Amino acid sequence: MRSAIPRTGAWCAGLALAATVTVPVAAQDQATYARSLAATCTACHGTDGRSVGGIPPGLAGQNKDYLLQAMKDFKTGKRGATIMHQHAKGYTDEQLELIAGYFASVTPGPAASAPAARGGY
Ligand code: HEC
Protein backbone atom coordinates (compact mmCIF):
# COMPACT_ATOMS: atom_id res chain seq x y z
CA MET A 1 0.00 0.00 0.00
CA ARG A 2 2.84 2.38 0.84
CA SER A 3 4.30 1.91 -2.60
CA ALA A 4 1.11 3.21 -4.21
CA ILE A 5 1.98 6.79 -3.27
CA PRO A 6 5.27 7.07 -5.16
CA ARG A 7 3.71 5.32 -8.15
CA THR A 8 0.87 7.83 -8.23
CA GLY A 9 3.39 10.62 -7.91
CA ALA A 10 5.38 9.31 -10.85
CA TRP A 11 2.21 8.95 -12.90
CA CYS A 12 1.21 12.53 -12.17
CA ALA A 13 4.67 13.80 -13.08
CA GLY A 14 4.50 11.85 -16.33
CA LEU A 15 1.11 13.25 -17.13
CA ALA A 16 2.25 16.80 -16.42
CA LEU A 17 5.27 16.30 -18.67
CA ALA A 18 3.14 14.82 -21.44
CA ALA A 19 0.74 17.75 -21.17
CA THR A 20 3.61 20.22 -21.39
CA VAL A 21 5.01 18.56 -24.47
CA THR A 22 1.83 17.77 -26.34
CA VAL A 23 -0.43 20.77 -25.74
CA PRO A 24 -0.38 22.66 -29.02
CA VAL A 25 0.79 26.21 -28.67
CA ALA A 26 -1.72 28.55 -30.27
CA ALA A 27 -0.21 31.18 -32.55
CA GLN A 28 -1.15 34.01 -30.21
CA ASP A 29 0.59 32.21 -27.35
CA GLN A 30 3.81 31.66 -29.30
CA ALA A 31 5.30 34.98 -28.26
CA THR A 32 4.52 34.32 -24.62
CA TYR A 33 5.96 30.82 -24.89
CA ALA A 34 9.13 32.11 -26.57
CA ARG A 35 9.50 34.74 -23.90
CA SER A 36 9.16 32.25 -21.07
CA LEU A 37 11.71 29.95 -22.69
CA ALA A 38 14.07 32.88 -23.07
CA ALA A 39 13.56 33.83 -19.43
CA THR A 40 15.75 30.90 -18.41
CA CYS A 41 18.70 32.65 -20.06
CA THR A 42 18.37 35.92 -18.21
CA ALA A 43 20.14 34.76 -15.05
CA CYS A 44 23.42 34.83 -16.98
CA HIS A 45 22.77 36.81 -20.14
CA GLY A 46 20.82 39.61 -18.44
CA THR A 47 17.21 40.71 -18.60
CA ASP A 48 15.98 40.26 -22.18
CA GLY A 49 19.51 39.19 -23.12
CA ARG A 50 21.12 42.54 -22.26
CA SER A 51 24.09 41.23 -20.37
CA VAL A 52 25.96 43.19 -17.74
CA GLY A 53 29.36 44.14 -19.11
CA GLY A 54 28.97 41.73 -22.02
CA ILE A 55 29.94 38.69 -19.99
CA PRO A 56 28.57 36.32 -21.03
CA PRO A 57 27.82 37.86 -24.41
CA GLY A 58 24.57 39.79 -24.77
CA LEU A 59 21.89 38.10 -26.85
CA ALA A 60 19.57 41.07 -27.41
CA GLY A 61 19.28 42.05 -31.04
CA GLN A 62 21.76 39.47 -32.31
CA ASN A 63 21.11 37.82 -35.65
CA LYS A 64 18.55 35.03 -35.29
CA ASP A 65 20.44 32.60 -37.51
CA TYR A 66 23.65 33.24 -35.58
CA LEU A 67 21.95 32.59 -32.23
CA LEU A 68 20.23 29.46 -33.49
CA GLN A 69 23.39 28.08 -35.04
CA ALA A 70 25.37 28.81 -31.87
CA MET A 71 22.81 26.97 -29.74
CA LYS A 72 22.71 24.00 -32.10
CA ASP A 73 26.51 23.85 -32.15
CA PHE A 74 26.60 23.94 -28.35
CA LYS A 75 23.99 21.18 -28.29
CA THR A 76 25.90 18.87 -30.62
CA GLY A 77 29.28 19.71 -29.08
CA LYS A 78 30.55 21.24 -32.32
CA ARG A 79 31.22 24.44 -30.41
CA GLY A 80 33.10 24.09 -27.12
CA ALA A 81 31.75 25.78 -24.02
CA THR A 82 31.98 25.83 -20.26
CA ILE A 83 28.22 25.98 -19.67
CA MET A 84 26.23 26.35 -22.85
CA HIS A 85 26.77 22.80 -24.12
CA GLN A 86 24.84 21.56 -21.09
CA HIS A 87 22.18 24.22 -21.23
CA ALA A 88 21.47 23.88 -24.95
CA LYS A 89 20.81 20.15 -24.61
CA GLY A 90 17.68 20.91 -22.58
CA TYR A 91 15.81 22.32 -25.57
CA THR A 92 14.35 20.91 -28.75
CA ASP A 93 15.45 22.53 -32.02
CA GLU A 94 11.97 24.07 -32.26
CA GLN A 95 12.37 25.65 -28.82
CA LEU A 96 15.83 26.93 -29.75
CA GLU A 97 14.33 28.54 -32.83
CA LEU A 98 11.72 30.32 -30.70
CA ILE A 99 14.38 31.47 -28.24
CA ALA A 100 16.65 32.72 -31.03
CA GLY A 101 13.71 34.56 -32.60
CA TYR A 102 12.83 36.16 -29.30
CA PHE A 103 16.31 37.51 -28.58
CA ALA A 104 16.74 38.68 -32.17
CA SER A 105 13.56 40.74 -31.76
CA VAL A 106 14.76 42.49 -28.60
CA THR A 107 16.27 45.94 -29.02
CA PRO A 108 19.81 45.91 -27.67
CA GLY A 109 20.45 48.36 -24.90
CA PRO A 110 22.16 48.84 -21.57
CA ALA A 111 21.53 46.18 -19.00
CA ALA A 112 18.99 47.10 -16.36
CA SER A 113 20.64 46.83 -12.97
CA ALA A 114 18.15 48.05 -10.42
CA PRO A 115 14.65 49.52 -10.61
CA ALA A 116 16.11 52.94 -9.74
CA ALA A 117 18.39 52.76 -12.79
CA ARG A 118 15.34 52.16 -14.96
CA GLY A 119 13.62 55.23 -13.58
CA GLY A 120 11.98 53.37 -10.71
CA TYR A 121 8.52 51.91 -10.41
C1 HEC B 1 24.52 29.59 -16.19
C2 HEC B 1 24.76 30.73 -17.08
C3 HEC B 1 24.14 30.71 -18.47
C4 HEC B 1 22.82 30.48 -18.79
C5 HEC B 1 21.64 30.15 -17.88
C6 HEC B 1 22.75 30.64 -20.23
N1 HEC B 1 23.97 30.96 -20.74
FE1 HEC B 1 24.44 31.26 -22.72
N2 HEC B 1 26.37 31.54 -22.25
C7 HEC B 1 26.92 31.41 -20.98
C8 HEC B 1 28.37 31.45 -21.07
C9 HEC B 1 29.32 31.35 -19.90
C10 HEC B 1 28.68 31.59 -22.43
C11 HEC B 1 30.06 31.58 -23.09
C12 HEC B 1 30.26 30.16 -23.65
C13 HEC B 1 30.49 29.13 -22.55
O1 HEC B 1 31.56 29.11 -21.98
O2 HEC B 1 29.56 28.34 -22.26
C14 HEC B 1 27.41 31.66 -23.14
C15 HEC B 1 27.30 31.84 -24.51
C16 HEC B 1 26.12 31.86 -25.21
C17 HEC B 1 25.97 32.11 -26.63
C18 HEC B 1 27.08 32.48 -27.60
C19 HEC B 1 27.04 33.99 -27.76
C20 HEC B 1 27.96 34.51 -28.82
O3 HEC B 1 27.98 35.76 -28.97
O4 HEC B 1 28.63 33.76 -29.52
C21 HEC B 1 24.66 32.02 -26.94
C22 HEC B 1 24.01 32.20 -28.29
C23 HEC B 1 23.97 31.73 -25.69
N3 HEC B 1 24.88 31.64 -24.67
C24 HEC B 1 22.62 31.57 -25.61
C25 HEC B 1 21.94 31.25 -24.43
C26 HEC B 1 20.53 31.00 -24.37
C27 HEC B 1 19.59 31.14 -25.56
C28 HEC B 1 20.23 30.67 -23.09
C29 HEC B 1 18.88 30.27 -22.51
C30 HEC B 1 18.21 29.17 -23.19
C31 HEC B 1 21.48 30.74 -22.32
N4 HEC B 1 22.49 31.08 -23.19
C32 HEC B 1 21.58 30.50 -20.96
C33 HEC B 1 26.21 31.29 -19.80
C34 HEC B 1 24.86 31.00 -19.69
py3Dmol code that shows the C-alpha trace and the ligand (Angstrom):
import py3Dmol

protein = """\
ATOM      1  CA  MET A   1       0.000   0.000   0.000  1.00  0.00           C
ATOM      2  CA  ARG A   2       2.837   2.377   0.841  1.00  0.00           C
ATOM      3  CA  SER A   3       4.303   1.908  -2.602  1.00  0.00           C
ATOM      4  CA  ALA A   4       1.108   3.209  -4.215  1.00  0.00           C
ATOM      5  CA  ILE A   5       1.979   6.791  -3.271  1.00  0.00           C
ATOM      6  CA  PRO A   6       5.274   7.074  -5.163  1.00  0.00           C
ATOM      7  CA  ARG A   7       3.708   5.320  -8.152  1.00  0.00           C
ATOM      8  CA  THR A   8       0.869   7.829  -8.228  1.00  0.00           C
ATOM      9  CA  GLY A   9       3.389  10.617  -7.913  1.00  0.00           C
ATOM     10  CA  ALA A  10       5.381   9.311 -10.853  1.00  0.00           C
ATOM     11  CA  TRP A  11       2.212   8.947 -12.902  1.00  0.00           C
ATOM     12  CA  CYS A  12       1.215  12.532 -12.170  1.00  0.00           C
ATOM     13  CA  ALA A  13       4.672  13.805 -13.084  1.00  0.00           C
ATOM     14  CA  GLY A  14       4.502  11.848 -16.328  1.00  0.00           C
ATOM     15  CA  LEU A  15       1.109  13.249 -17.128  1.00  0.00           C
ATOM     16  CA  ALA A  16       2.254  16.796 -16.418  1.00  0.00           C
ATOM     17  CA  LEU A  17       5.272  16.305 -18.671  1.00  0.00           C
ATOM     18  CA  ALA A  18       3.143  14.817 -21.442  1.00  0.00           C
ATOM     19  CA  ALA A  19       0.744  17.749 -21.168  1.00  0.00           C
ATOM     20  CA  THR A  20       3.606  20.223 -21.392  1.00  0.00           C
ATOM     21  CA  VAL A  21       5.005  18.564 -24.470  1.00  0.00           C
ATOM     22  CA  THR A  22       1.825  17.767 -26.342  1.00  0.00           C
ATOM     23  CA  VAL A  23      -0.428  20.765 -25.741  1.00  0.00           C
ATOM     24  CA  PRO A  24      -0.384  22.660 -29.024  1.00  0.00           C
ATOM     25  CA  VAL A  25       0.794  26.209 -28.670  1.00  0.00           C
ATOM     26  CA  ALA A  26      -1.719  28.552 -30.273  1.00  0.00           C
ATOM     27  CA  ALA A  27      -0.210  31.183 -32.549  1.00  0.00           C
ATOM     28  CA  GLN A  28      -1.152  34.008 -30.209  1.00  0.00           C
ATOM     29  CA  ASP A  29       0.589  32.209 -27.354  1.00  0.00           C
ATOM     30  CA  GLN A  30       3.810  31.660 -29.295  1.00  0.00           C
ATOM     31  CA  ALA A  31       5.301  34.983 -28.263  1.00  0.00           C
ATOM     32  CA  THR A  32       4.521  34.317 -24.621  1.00  0.00           C
ATOM     33  CA  TYR A  33       5.958  30.820 -24.892  1.00  0.00           C
ATOM     34  CA  ALA A  34       9.126  32.109 -26.567  1.00  0.00           C
ATOM     35  CA  ARG A  35       9.501  34.740 -23.905  1.00  0.00           C
ATOM     36  CA  SER A  36       9.155  32.250 -21.066  1.00  0.00           C
ATOM     37  CA  LEU A  37      11.708  29.945 -22.692  1.00  0.00           C
ATOM     38  CA  ALA A  38      14.072  32.879 -23.070  1.00  0.00           C
ATOM     39  CA  ALA A  39      13.559  33.833 -19.427  1.00  0.00           C
ATOM     40  CA  THR A  40      15.750  30.898 -18.407  1.00  0.00           C
ATOM     41  CA  CYS A  41      18.702  32.646 -20.060  1.00  0.00           C
ATOM     42  CA  THR A  42      18.370  35.923 -18.212  1.00  0.00           C
ATOM     43  CA  ALA A  43      20.143  34.761 -15.048  1.00  0.00           C
ATOM     44  CA  CYS A  44      23.418  34.833 -16.976  1.00  0.00           C
ATOM     45  CA  HIS A  45      22.768  36.810 -20.139  1.00  0.00           C
ATOM     46  CA  GLY A  46      20.824  39.607 -18.438  1.00  0.00           C
ATOM     47  CA  THR A  47      17.207  40.706 -18.600  1.00  0.00           C
ATOM     48  CA  ASP A  48      15.980  40.257 -22.176  1.00  0.00           C
ATOM     49  CA  GLY A  49      19.509  39.195 -23.120  1.00  0.00           C
ATOM     50  CA  ARG A  50      21.115  42.542 -22.262  1.00  0.00           C
ATOM     51  CA  SER A  51      24.092  41.229 -20.374  1.00  0.00           C
ATOM     52  CA  VAL A  52      25.956  43.191 -17.736  1.00  0.00           C
ATOM     53  CA  GLY A  53      29.361  44.142 -19.108  1.00  0.00           C
ATOM     54  CA  GLY A  54      28.972  41.733 -22.023  1.00  0.00           C
ATOM     55  CA  ILE A  55      29.943  38.686 -19.992  1.00  0.00           C
ATOM     56  CA  PRO A  56      28.570  36.319 -21.029  1.00  0.00           C
ATOM     57  CA  PRO A  57      27.815  37.859 -24.414  1.00  0.00           C
ATOM     58  CA  GLY A  58      24.575  39.785 -24.774  1.00  0.00           C
ATOM     59  CA  LEU A  59      21.894  38.096 -26.854  1.00  0.00           C
ATOM     60  CA  ALA A  60      19.572  41.070 -27.411  1.00  0.00           C
ATOM     61  CA  GLY A  61      19.281  42.051 -31.044  1.00  0.00           C
ATOM     62  CA  GLN A  62      21.760  39.472 -32.305  1.00  0.00           C
ATOM     63  CA  ASN A  63      21.112  37.824 -35.646  1.00  0.00           C
ATOM     64  CA  LYS A  64      18.550  35.029 -35.289  1.00  0.00           C
ATOM     65  CA  ASP A  65      20.445  32.604 -37.513  1.00  0.00           C
ATOM     66  CA  TYR A  66      23.653  33.240 -35.583  1.00  0.00           C
ATOM     67  CA  LEU A  67      21.952  32.594 -32.232  1.00  0.00           C
ATOM     68  CA  LEU A  68      20.225  29.463 -33.493  1.00  0.00           C
ATOM     69  CA  GLN A  69      23.394  28.076 -35.042  1.00  0.00           C
ATOM     70  CA  ALA A  70      25.374  28.809 -31.870  1.00  0.00           C
ATOM     71  CA  MET A  71      22.810  26.967 -29.739  1.00  0.00           C
ATOM     72  CA  LYS A  72      22.711  23.995 -32.102  1.00  0.00           C
ATOM     73  CA  ASP A  73      26.514  23.854 -32.148  1.00  0.00           C
ATOM     74  CA  PHE A  74      26.603  23.942 -28.352  1.00  0.00           C
ATOM     75  CA  LYS A  75      23.995  21.175 -28.285  1.00  0.00           C
ATOM     76  CA  THR A  76      25.904  18.875 -30.620  1.00  0.00           C
ATOM     77  CA  GLY A  77      29.276  19.713 -29.083  1.00  0.00           C
ATOM     78  CA  LYS A  78      30.554  21.239 -32.317  1.00  0.00           C
ATOM     79  CA  ARG A  79      31.224  24.438 -30.413  1.00  0.00           C
ATOM     80  CA  GLY A  80      33.097  24.095 -27.124  1.00  0.00           C
ATOM     81  CA  ALA A  81      31.745  25.778 -24.017  1.00  0.00           C
ATOM     82  CA  THR A  82      31.980  25.826 -20.256  1.00  0.00           C
ATOM     83  CA  ILE A  83      28.222  25.982 -19.673  1.00  0.00           C
ATOM     84  CA  MET A  84      26.232  26.346 -22.851  1.00  0.00           C
ATOM     85  CA  HIS A  85      26.766  22.799 -24.123  1.00  0.00           C
ATOM     86  CA  GLN A  86      24.839  21.557 -21.092  1.00  0.00           C
ATOM     87  CA  HIS A  87      22.177  24.224 -21.230  1.00  0.00           C
ATOM     88  CA  ALA A  88      21.471  23.879 -24.951  1.00  0.00           C
ATOM     89  CA  LYS A  89      20.808  20.145 -24.609  1.00  0.00           C
ATOM     90  CA  GLY A  90      17.682  20.915 -22.585  1.00  0.00           C
ATOM     91  CA  TYR A  91      15.808  22.320 -25.569  1.00  0.00           C
ATOM     92  CA  THR A  92      14.355  20.908 -28.751  1.00  0.00           C
ATOM     93  CA  ASP A  93      15.448  22.527 -32.018  1.00  0.00           C
ATOM     94  CA  GLU A  94      11.973  24.071 -32.258  1.00  0.00           C
ATOM     95  CA  GLN A  95      12.374  25.655 -28.823  1.00  0.00           C
ATOM     96  CA  LEU A  96      15.833  26.930 -29.749  1.00  0.00           C
ATOM     97  CA  GLU A  97      14.331  28.543 -32.830  1.00  0.00           C
ATOM     98  CA  LEU A  98      11.717  30.322 -30.700  1.00  0.00           C
ATOM     99  CA  ILE A  99      14.376  31.468 -28.238  1.00  0.00           C
ATOM    100  CA  ALA A 100      16.646  32.724 -31.029  1.00  0.00           C
ATOM    101  CA  GLY A 101      13.714  34.565 -32.600  1.00  0.00           C
ATOM    102  CA  TYR A 102      12.833  36.155 -29.301  1.00  0.00           C
ATOM    103  CA  PHE A 103      16.310  37.513 -28.582  1.00  0.00           C
ATOM    104  CA  ALA A 104      16.739  38.680 -32.168  1.00  0.00           C
ATOM    105  CA  SER A 105      13.563  40.744 -31.764  1.00  0.00           C
ATOM    106  CA  VAL A 106      14.760  42.495 -28.602  1.00  0.00           C
ATOM    107  CA  THR A 107      16.266  45.945 -29.015  1.00  0.00           C
ATOM    108  CA  PRO A 108      19.814  45.910 -27.670  1.00  0.00           C
ATOM    109  CA  GLY A 109      20.454  48.360 -24.898  1.00  0.00           C
ATOM    110  CA  PRO A 110      22.159  48.839 -21.574  1.00  0.00           C
ATOM    111  CA  ALA A 111      21.528  46.177 -19.004  1.00  0.00           C
ATOM    112  CA  ALA A 112      18.993  47.096 -16.364  1.00  0.00           C
ATOM    113  CA  SER A 113      20.638  46.830 -12.975  1.00  0.00           C
ATOM    114  CA  ALA A 114      18.148  48.051 -10.421  1.00  0.00           C
ATOM    115  CA  PRO A 115      14.651  49.523 -10.610  1.00  0.00           C
ATOM    116  CA  ALA A 116      16.108  52.944  -9.739  1.00  0.00           C
ATOM    117  CA  ALA A 117      18.388  52.757 -12.786  1.00  0.00           C
ATOM    118  CA  ARG A 118      15.339  52.155 -14.961  1.00  0.00           C
ATOM    119  CA  GLY A 119      13.625  55.231 -13.577  1.00  0.00           C
ATOM    120  CA  GLY A 120      11.982  53.365 -10.712  1.00  0.00           C
ATOM    121  CA  TYR A 121       8.524  51.909 -10.409  1.00  0.00           C
TER     122      TYR A 121
END
"""
ligand_1 = """\
43
HEC
C 24.515 29.587 -16.193
C 24.758 30.732 -17.084
C 24.138 30.711 -18.467
C 22.822 30.477 -18.793
C 21.644 30.153 -17.880
C 22.746 30.645 -20.230
N 23.971 30.958 -20.742
Fe 24.443 31.263 -22.722
N 26.370 31.536 -22.246
C 26.916 31.406 -20.978
C 28.368 31.450 -21.065
C 29.322 31.348 -19.896
C 28.678 31.592 -22.434
C 30.061 31.582 -23.087
C 30.259 30.163 -23.650
C 30.487 29.134 -22.553
O 31.556 29.111 -21.985
O 29.559 28.337 -22.256
C 27.407 31.665 -23.136
C 27.302 31.844 -24.511
C 26.124 31.863 -25.212
C 25.975 32.113 -26.631
C 27.079 32.482 -27.604
C 27.043 33.990 -27.761
C 27.958 34.515 -28.819
O 27.985 35.758 -28.969
O 28.632 33.757 -29.515
C 24.661 32.024 -26.938
C 24.013 32.204 -28.291
C 23.969 31.727 -25.691
N 24.876 31.639 -24.671
C 22.624 31.573 -25.612
C 21.940 31.251 -24.435
C 20.527 31.004 -24.370
C 19.589 31.137 -25.564
C 20.233 30.674 -23.085
C 18.877 30.268 -22.510
C 18.212 29.175 -23.187
C 21.476 30.740 -22.322
N 22.489 31.080 -23.189
C 21.584 30.499 -20.964
C 26.213 31.291 -19.801
C 24.857 31.001 -19.694
"""
view = py3Dmol.view(width=600, height=400)
view.addModel(protein, "pdb")
view.setStyle({"model": 0}, {"cartoon": {"style": "trace"}})
view.addModel(ligand_1, "xyz")
view.setStyle({"model": 1}, {"stick": {}})
view.zoomTo()
view.show()
